[in-house]
Amino acid sequence: MTCHIMIGLVLTTFMTISLSNYRDPMSLDGQSRDWFPKRDLLDGWIGDRYPLCSDLPAKHFLKSGATYKLLGKSSQPRYHFDDPSWDGDETINRMTLSPSSNLYGLLCASSGGSCTYPSVVTLTSEINCYGFECDLDTLRVIQVAPNVFYEYVRKPCVHLAFLDNAKTVYAGSSANNFARMCGNPSEPIATTTCCTDGATDPDLLCLYTGDFVSYNTNYERCGSVDSNICDGSIGSIGDCGNCCDQKRGYNSQSTEYNFFQWTNGGCSYQVKVHLDSSVAIVHVPEVPSTIVQYVRNSVKNLNYFHVPWPTDPFLGDKLFPNIDNQCGNGTCVEQEDWTCLCDITISNSMAFTSEPADADTIRNTLKIGAFEPDYFDAGLYSNAIVHSSDSTISIFHLSSVNDYSEDTIFKLFDEFGGETIYLKNLLSTIEIGNDVNDYYTAPLRAPLVMRNPLTFFDLVKPETRDAYYETEAVIDHYMHHPNAAPFISIKLIQHIGGIANPSPAYINRVSNAFVSGSFVSNGITYGSGTLSDMKAVVAAILLDQEATANTLDADPTYGSIKEPILKVLQYLRSMEYQQNAWDRNIYYSPPGQMAQAALFAPPAQVLTLSTTISTLEGFFSLVRQGLTSASGGFGSDVLHSGSSISAGDYSDSVGYLSFSSSGTTTEQVQEIADLLTGGRLSADAITAIATRVDEEASLDTKLRLAQQIIATAPEFHTTNLHNRNGNARSPTPIQEASPDPYKAVVVLQLSGGLDSFNVLMPHTSCSSYKYYRNAREVLAYDDMLEIDNNDPDVYDCDKFGVNKRIPILKEIYDDGNG
């Protein structure tokens, strides 16, 4: 799941002289994203409990919660895609607000007679439309004033992957340059096209460039000009009026440039099932010619995703059509690329026809979310009905029905009790086959049924906005996973609490605060009561008895090794680092790895003999020459010329330690030790250091020497106490080999493309070779080492081929060992 989510994460940079600087390291590109459904960690879908985009109310861009983000002088959106050539083009027909518009007033935000143009505007209540705003289904980029643009970002919502009422949409401008696919008629994803009786080239209508409408709005607009929606055979555009920027041929390479148009043609779906049980979505327009490539039944359609197939109740195997069972005994049709093409039936029904038993029943049954009832027009939903046995559950029916329906909304708490969720009373499933097909052996005797997958992307008009929403949904899903609380709690205890090996009880207490979002100590409550409230979590870490008990400092397994960067920062702060005028950054490279002891110490993973020495050299250089690269220092090479620098010469550094102390040598050493070790350096160590420091004549040299010696002390590098006994440390004994038998996993990292079809393949004389060649295309082999098939269960090939570069495999097989 994670790898599919991370697709589309791009590094954006801008150039200054010869340096590349990070501008937004988490920028997403929706066009590079995997647009298809993705499974979550609990056998559901990423997007579960999100409302359907088809349920967005009319004029949602004027409803409470609508968000507008300032683009500034550029009209190029961040969350949608517009042709970049439109930016700055004064000939583009913009969506421009009237100064009399309520929306204009909010975006202008006048103060002292001038607009202030806030960076983000979120509507706190519904506002009325003005002028042709009332004729729109949605907004994208809007112009408020010359060189002032805003982008509308609607609420997050999801789409059903398979629709039972889809219409054919097409992109293209001429009969020899177009492509069709299925579109959701409830959503504004296509442009208005109208045909008069007998017309073969439809007219393109729009109120501004980039005006997208739903099927019903297309129908109404055509009616207003005495024409009709074009039939499903249309694939061109005639008159484009003021919408000619949207009249363009179909672009199969850069699909983001395409504009789709509505037709009245129906559109159905099939699924293409791969050998590994993954499926691809196939669109079947009413006129099934020239279909968009990524939803076409083609070997080039590689947009497979995994679905939760039912399993055999006795064997536990997945039940799905594949070439090994003749595509479900003929339920589906075998394709040349060894896949099975299956017709499907889409079913939508209400889940509950009467009051559900309890909250768990609702949460376990309903997976499709809903918008808050107040988000819709007043009166659409009736007043809440409180559940008869659980007052935390509210039920909302459509006022026109006043009974359970697919549109009934349940309001309740999530499993953690801190977040309110809204769920729609809808079950959507897809079915393959029927109950009489002999593919379904007893005791099933039923079609293969699974949930209709959910996705954030509309395949007709995928947007970067949806990549952001999907990423947020994945992170939210991770946070709600049962393992998230203890995993994150351990990491936070180690980094915030400074305890490398917290006890299970400590982890449990912090986990409880993470889940509940609340922590109580000495009668004071920390946190808001919502999942992962960091105020509660940090309080649970710092105020826990294991974090505050002084006696634990004496436990050698308590505390932790300080992280390298924390040691450097502590040293700089304690020794009063003073910046020079040209100081801009601290440059520090963390060290490598070393073997672990029985106890876990995360910072010890970056310790080696080499990096331990280089770290100490960095501290010594910091004391003697300041923050510079000289003598292995932590600083940059901006100023250092490479020549030798004397101790106390800070002219080549970007900063230096300005710490000073008075009193006796012992008192000065004690003060430095208190700052760097928290008072954990023993009295004997203080005396020994002071004795050595007193051997120096110069006061400055004494101070620098004390700073360097204490930087080598274990008490500085760790957070627990150290008891010196004067004995030499015993060397770690060599581990003897275990006499017990064991199995070792050996991983071979092979460079190149040594996959299964590059090792063993059907021989050219085999009837299956054509399927292999179709699947491998230019990668297919025809020059191979021939071997005989001795397996009677493999009946369609007498001979197979082995890659000629691995002749040892043929020898092993021919000798009867393979």
N, C-alpha and C positions, 0 to 999 in steps of 0.2 A: 504493500500500500504506500509506504513512505516514498519509494523510488518513483512511483507514478505521480505523487503529489509534488515532489521536488522538480519534476520536469517543468520547465518554464521559468525557473529561478535564474535571473540574469544579473550580471555585474554591470552596472552602469557607471561610466567614468566621464570626467571632463578633463581637458588638457590645460595645464598651465606651464608654459615654457616646455620643458621636456619631461615633466612629471605627470603620471596618471594618478588622479585622486579619486577615492571612493565617494560617490555622490549618494547612492542609495543601494547598499549591499543586499537588501531584501526586495529589490524591485522584481515584479513578476511580469511575464509576457504571456497573456492568455492564448495567443496564437500558437505558442510552442508547447502548450500544456496538453496532457492527455484528457480529451473531452468526455471520455466514456465513463460509465459507472465504476465505482471502486468499492470493494468490500472493506468493512471495518474489522476490528479485532474480535467482535462478538457475533460473527456470522450475520451481521446486518449490512447496511449500506451507509457510506459517508453521505450525509444528508438526511438521515433518519431524524424525525421530529422537527424538521424544517417545513414550513408551509409550502404549498404548491404555488408556483408563479401564476398559474392559470386562475388562482383564487384572489389575485390582487384586485382590489376594488377599482372601479372606474375613477379616473383622475387621481390616482394614488400619488402623483407628483405634487398634489395640493393638500394631501392629508397630513395629519399630525405625524411627525417623525420623518417626513421627507427631508433629505439632506442634499445641500448644494455646496460644492467646493469651488473656490475661486481658482481660475486658471490664469488670470492676469491678462496680459496683452495677447497671449497665444490662444488660438481657438482649438489647439490640438489636445484632445482629452487624454486623461491618464487611465481611466477605467473602461473606456470604450475604444473602438477603432474607427477613425475617420481617415480618409485619404489624406496623407501628409501634405499633398499639393494644395489642399483647400486652405491650409493655414496661411493667413495673410492675403488670400485672394479676395479682393473686394467684389468680384462678380458672383461669388457664392450667395445663394439665396438663404440668408441666415434666419434662424428662429430668434427674432428680436422682440423683447418685451416692450409694451407700451408703458410710458410713465404713469398712466392711470391704473395700471395693473397692481393688484394687491401683492403679487409676487415681486414685482419690481420694487415696491416700497420696502419689502423685507431685505432684498439683496442690496439695495442702495444704502439702507440704514443711514438716512440723512442726519447730519449733525451740523448745526450752524449754517444750514442752507447748502451744504455740500455732502455728497455721498461718501461714506467711509469704506464701503465694500469689505465686510468682514471675510476672513479667510474661509470660515465654515459657517453655514446657516442651516439650522435644523428647525423645521416648523414645529411650534409647540401646540398648535391647534389647526384645524382645517380652515382653509381660506377659499373664497369664491373665485371662480375663473373669470377672466376678462377677455373679450374679443375672441380671436380664433384659438385661444387657449382651450376654450370650451369644446373645440372640435378635435382635439388631439387625444391620442391614447397614451402617449408617454413623451418624455423629454430626454434629450441627451446633452448637447451643448447649446447654451442660450447666451445671447448677447444682451447685456444690460445697457451698455453705452459704447461709444466708439472705443475700441481697444480694451474692452472689459468683458470677459467671458466667464461664465460659470458652467460647471458640469453637474448634472443631476445624477445621484447615485441612489438607486432604489434599495429597498430593504432586501436582505438575503432571502432567497427562496429556491426551490428545486423543481425539477421536471421529472415526470414519469418517462422512462426510456421507451415504452411502447404505448401507443395511443389507440383507442377504439373509435376515434372520430377524426383522424388526421385528414388533411387536405393536401393536394399536390401544390408545391411551390416550384418555381423555376428561376434560374439565374441565366441571363444571356440577353442578347439584343437581336439576334438573327437566327434563322432556322438551322444554320450550320455551326452555331457556336452557342450552345446552351446546355444545361443539365438540370435534372429534376430530383426532388427528394420529398419527404413527408414533413409537414409542418403542423404545429398545434394551432388550430383556428382560434383559440381563446387568447393567444398572446400576440403582441405587436412586434412581429419579426419580419414582415414583408411590406413591400410598397404597394400602393393602390394601382391596380390596372383594371381598365374597363373596356368592354367590347360592345359595339353596336351589332345588331343582327347581321349575320353574314360576314363580319369583319374577320380578317385573318391576322392583322397586326393591331394589337391592343394599344390604347392610349395610356400613358403614364401620368398619374396625378399625384401631386404632393403639395402641402402647404409651406414646406421649407425643405431644403436639402438635408436628407437624412430623416425624413418623416416616415416612421414605421407604424403600421396599423394592424389591428386584428382582422380576422376574416369578416366579422359582422360590420366593422367600420368600413371595410372595403365595399361590402354590399350596400351600405347606406349611401356612401359617396357615389357609387355608380348609379344608384337610383335617383340621386339629385341631378344627374346629367343625362337622364333618360337612356341609360345603358345598363349592361349586366356584367357580372363577374365572368371572365373568360373561361372557356372550358379547358379540360385537362390536356388537350392536344396542343395548346398554344406554346410556342417557345421563342417568341420574338417580341419586339416592341416597335410600334409605329411612331405616332406623335408623342414627344416627351415634354412639351410645354416648358414650364420653368423647372423641370426636374431632369434636364439633360445630363447633369453631372452624375446621375444614377443610371443612365443608359450606357451600359457597357457589356462587352462579351464575357462569357464565363471564363474565369481564371482558375484552372485546376491546380496551379502551383502555389499561388498566393491567394488562398480562398478568402482571406479577410477583406479583399477588395470587391467581393461579389455582393450584389444586391438581388434579393429574391422578390418575386412577384406572386401574388395569390392567383389561384385558379379554383374552379368549382369541382375539379376532379378529385375523386377519393384517393386514398393512399393506405396501403396495408403494410404489414411487417412479416418478416421471416427471421429465423435465427440460423446462423451458420455455426455448427458445432465442430470444434477441433478435436484431434485425437487426445489432447491433454485435458479435455472436458471444458475448456474455455469456449466462449461463444462470441460471435460478432453480430452486430445489428445489420440487417439487410432491409432497405426500403423498397417497396414495390408500388410505384405510382400507377394510377389508373391506365396511363399510356406508358408502359415500362421500357421506354427507349431513352438512352443517354442519361444514366443516373449518376449523381454525384459520386465520385470515386470512393470516398471513405465510408459510404453506406451501400456500396454496390456488391453484388455477388461476383467477386473477382479474386484471383490469387493476389492481387495488389491490395485487397482490403485486409490489412493485418491488425485491425483495431479490436483485438480479442480482449475479453475480460472474464474473470472467473465468477461463476454463479453457484449458489448452494444447491446442487442437485440432491434429490432424495437418495437414500441409500437402501440397499437390499437388507431387509430386517434379519436375515439369517447369516449372510456372508459379510455384511458391512460394506460391500463395494458400492461405488457410486453408480446410480442408474442413469445412463445418458446414451443417446444414440451415437454410434461410432461405426467405423468400417468393420470392426471385429464382430459386431452383431448385425451386420448388413443394414446399418443405419436404423436399428430398431425394427428389424424384420419388415422393412419397407415403409415404416412410419414416415421416414424422411428419405431424401433422395441423395445418393452418393454422388460426390462431385469429383472432378479430375484431380483436385489437390488434396484428396483423401479426407475431405470434410463431409459433413452431412447437412443438407439444407432442409430445414423443417418449417412447415406452416405452424402458426400458433393461433391460439384463441385468447383474447384479452377479456378478462372479467372484472368488472367493478361492482362492488356491492357494499351495503352497510354492514358494519361489524356487529353492532348491538341494536336489537329491536326493542329492548326494554332496559331498565336500569342495571348496569353491571354490578357484580358482587362487591368489588372493592377496588382500591387504587392499583394494587398489583395486577389485577385482571386487566384493567384499562391499559396500564403501561406495557404489559407483555403482549397485548393484542394489537394495539394501535401503534403504527410506526410512522404515519404521515402526520406532520404537524399542521397547525392552523394559525391564522392571524387572530389577534385579540378581537372579540366580537365588537368592541367599541371602535375598531379601526374601519368598520364598514359603515355605510350610510345609516343614519338613525332609523330605527324601526325595522331594519332587516332581520335582526335577531330579537327574540323575546327576552324578557328578564331572566336572570339566572335561576335555575332550579337547584336547590341544595340537595345533595345525596342524602338518602333517608338514614344511612348509618355512619356517614363520614362527612362532617361539616366542611372539611377542607376541599371537597370535590364539588364543583359547580357544573351544571349542564345547561347548554344554550341550544335552543331549537330555532329553526327558521320561523319567523312569525307567520308566514303564509302556510306553513305545515303544522306547526305546534305539536310535533311528534318526532320520534326518531327518524332520521334520514341520513344519507351519506354526508350531508353538510352539517350535521349536529357537531357541536364543539364541546370538548371536555376540558375544564380547567382544573389542574391539580398540581401537587408538588412532585418534583422528581424523586428518585430513590434516596437522595441525600437529605431531602427535606428542606433545602434552603432556596431552591430555584423553582419558580412557577413555570409550568409548561402548558401549552395548548395543543390538543390532539384532535384530529379530524376522524369522524366515525366512518372511515373508508378503508376497505380492503381491496387492493388491486393485485391481480395475479395474472400470470400467463400460463397456458397449458399447451403441451405437445402431445399429440395423439388422442386416442379415445379409449373408452372402457372395453371395447371388444377386440382390440388389436392383440394378437398373440405375443407381441413383444413384452407385454406386461403380464408376466406369469403370476399364478396364484401365490400368495393371497392378495396381491395388489389389485389386479384387474381394474386399473384406474389410470388416467392420463398422468404424465409427469407434470406436477404443479409446483410453481415457485412464485415468490413475491415479484412483483413488477419492480425492477431496479430503479433507484433514484439517482439523479445526477444534477450538479449545479449548472451544467452547461446545456444550453439549447443548441442542438447541432446545426440549426439554420443560421443562427447568429451568436456564436460563442464570443464572450467578451472577457477582457482582463479582469473586470470587476468580479466575475464568477470565480476566477482563479484565486483572488484574495479571499472570497467568502469560503471557498472550499478549503483553503489552507487554514483559515480560522476554525472551520468545523473539525478538521483533523486534529489540530492542537486541542480543541475542546474535548474531542473524543478521547485523546490520550489522557487528559486531565481527569476524566470521569472513569477511566479504567481502574479496576480494583488494585492493581499493582502500582499505580501512579503515586499514591500517597506515601507508602513506605519507601519507594525508590527515591522520590524527591526529598523526603524527610531525611534520609541518610546523607544525601549530598549536601543539603543545607546545614545539617548538624556538623558535618566535616568542615565546611567552609566558613560558616558563621560562628558556630560554637567552638571550632578548633579542636574537635574530638574525633580522632580517626576511627575509633572502634566503639561507637555508642552501644549501650546494652539494648537487647530486644525490647525491654520495658520502656526505655527512653524513646526509641524509635516509635513504639506504639502510641505513646502519649503525644508526640509531635504529629503523628499521622492522624490521630483523632482530631487534633486542632485543625489540621489541613482539611479534613473532610467536613467538619462541622463549621469551619470558619469562625470559631470562637474559642477563647481560652480564658480561664478565670484563675487569678492569683491574688491572694490576700483581699478578696472581696471586689477586686477590680476586673472588669470584663474587657478583653481585648478582641477586636474583630467585629465584622458586620454580620456574621452568621451565614455568609455565602462561601461556597466551595473555594478553597485555596486562598482565602484572605491572608495576605502576607503579614499583616499586623498581628493576627492571631498566631501564625506559624512562628514568626521571629520571637514573639513573647514566650511561646512554649519552649523554644530552644534556649533562650537566654535565662529564663526564670526557672527552669527545671532544676530539681535537686541535684542531678548529676553535673549540671553546669555551675552550680553555686557552692558545692561542698568542697571545702579546702582539703579535707582529708584525702580526697581522690588524687590530689597532685602527687602524692608519694607513690602511687601505683605506677610501676614502670610501663604498663600497657595503656595508661591513660594519656590524654593529650594527643599531640600530633607533631609531625615535622612541619615547620612553616613552609609555605609555598615560596619559591624563589622571588617572585615579584613582590610578595608581602614583606619579605625580609628587606628587600631594597627600599621599599617605600617607608617601612618603619625606621630604617637607618637614616634615610634622608630627613624624615620629620624629627626624629629624636635628636639628631646632630645639627638641627637647624639649617637645613639646606637653603642657600641663598642663590636665587637666579641672577644670572647676568642679563643684560638688556637683550641679548640675541637668543636667549634660551627659548625653545619652542616645544621640544619633546624630550622624553626619556626613551632611549633605545635599549632594549634588553632582549636577548634571545634565551629562552628557557633551555635547560640542559636536556640530556638524553634519557636512557632507561637503565634500570638495574634489576637484578632478581629480587623477588619479594620474600620477606620472612613469613612466619605463620600468621602474624597479625597484619591487618591491612593498614597501609600508610600511603594514601594517594600521592602526596608530594615526593615520596621515595621512588616513585616510578620515573622521575626525571633526574635521578642521581647516578652518576658514574664517577670513577676516580678522576677522569679528565675534567668533567664539569664541576665536580666539587672543588678541585684546585682552581679552575678558572673563575668560579664564583668568589672564592676568597681573594683572588688577584683583583677582581673587580672592586671589592670593598677596600682593599689596600690602595688601589689607584684612586678611588674616590676620596680617601682620606688625604693622600699625599698630593695629588694633582687636580682634584676636583672632578666634575663630571666631564670626562673626555675619553677618547679611545686609547689614550696612551697607557702603556703597561698593562694591557688587557682590561681596560676600563669599560664601564657600561655605556659610555657616551657615544656620540656619533663622530664621524670623520670630517665634520664640516670645517673645523678649525685646525685640527692636529696636523702638523706638517711632517710628522714622522721622526723628528729629532728628539733627543733625550730631554726630559723635563725634570727639573729639580723639585724635591719635596717642598711644598709651600708655594710653588709657582702656579697660579691659577689663570695665567694670561691666555692660555689656549683652551680653557674649559668654558662650558656654557653655564656653569654654576659651581658652587663650592660649599663646604660645611662651615658654617659660621659659629658653631658651638664654642662656648668658652666657660671656664669654671674657675673658682677661687678656692682657697683653703689649702690644706695639706694634700700631699700626693694621694694618700689613702682616701681622703674625702672626695677628691676629684674622681678617682677610680670608682668609688662607691656610687657617685652621682651618674656616671656614664653607665655603670652596670644596672642601676635601677631603671634607667630609661630604656636600655636595650634588652634586658632580661626580666623586667618586672620584679626585681628584687630577689630573684631565685639563684643568683650567684653566691656561693658559700663564702663565709668569712675567711676561710683558709685560702680560697682562690683570690679574694680581694687582696689579701696580704701578699701573696706570691706575685701578683701582677704589680702591686705598688712597689715592691722591692726591686723588680726588674726595671720599672719606669724610672725609679730614682737614680739609676745608673747614668741616665742621660743628663746633659748639662742644660740644654735649652728648654725653656718652658713649653714652647710650641712643639718641639720634638717629643717631649714627655706626653703631651696631650694626644698627639697623633699616634704614638706607640700604644697608649692605653686603648684608644679607639680600635686599633688594628687587632690587638690581642683579644679583646672582648668579642670582636667579630668572629673569632675562631671558636668561642666557647659553645659547648653543646646547649647551654641554657638559652643562647640567642637563637639557635636554629630550631628549637623545639618549644613546646608549651608546657612540659611537665617538669618535675623535680629530678635532679641527678644526684645520686649518692655515690661519692667517690670513696673507694676502699683501698686505693693504692696498689691493687693487684693488677698485673698485666692481663689483658683480655685474651681469653683462650681462642685459638683459631677455629673457624667453623669446620667440623669434621667432614671428611669426604663421604658422601652418601653411598652406601653399598647397594649393589644391584639386588632387586628383590628376586628370591627364588621362585616366587609364584608366577604361573603363566599369565600372560596378559595379551590384549589385542591393542595394536597401535594403528592409529589413523594416519596415513601418509597422504599428504596433499601435494600433487604435482602441479606447479604453475607452468603451463606450456604456452609459449608465445606462438601466435598463429591461430588458425581456426580449426582445431582438431575436435570437431563435434562428431556425433554418432554417424551422420551421413557422410562424413569425410573418412570414416574408418570402414564401415560395412554398408553396402548398398545393393539393390537388386542388379543382377547382371543384365547386360544389354540384350541378352536373348530372352529375358523374363518379361511376361506380359505386364508386370507392375512397374517396369522401368520407366514407362511413359509418365506414370504418376510421380515417380521420383524426379524425373527431369522437369515436370511442370512445377514441382515444389521448389527445386533448387535453382531452376533457370540457368543462369550463366555459371553457377557454381557446380553444376552436375558433372560427374566424371563419366567418361566412356572408356578410358584406358585403365583397366583394373586387373588384379590377380584373381583368377577364377577359382571358386571352391564349390564343391557339391553340397546340395541340401540333403541332409540325412534326417531331418525332422518331419515326420509324417503329418504333423499338425499344420505345417506351413505348406499348403497345397498349391499355391499359385505360382511358385518359383522353384524350378529344379536346380538353379545355380544362383550363387550370389558372388559379389565381387569384393575384394579387399584392396584397400589403398596400396598401390605398388611401392610406395615409400616405406611400408611397414611389412616387409616380407616375412618377418618372424611370426606374425599372426597367422599367416597361411601355413607355415611349418607347424606351428602348435596345433592348428585345427586338423591338418592332414595326419598328424601323428595321433589323433584321437584324444588330445588333451584340451580341446577347446569346445 
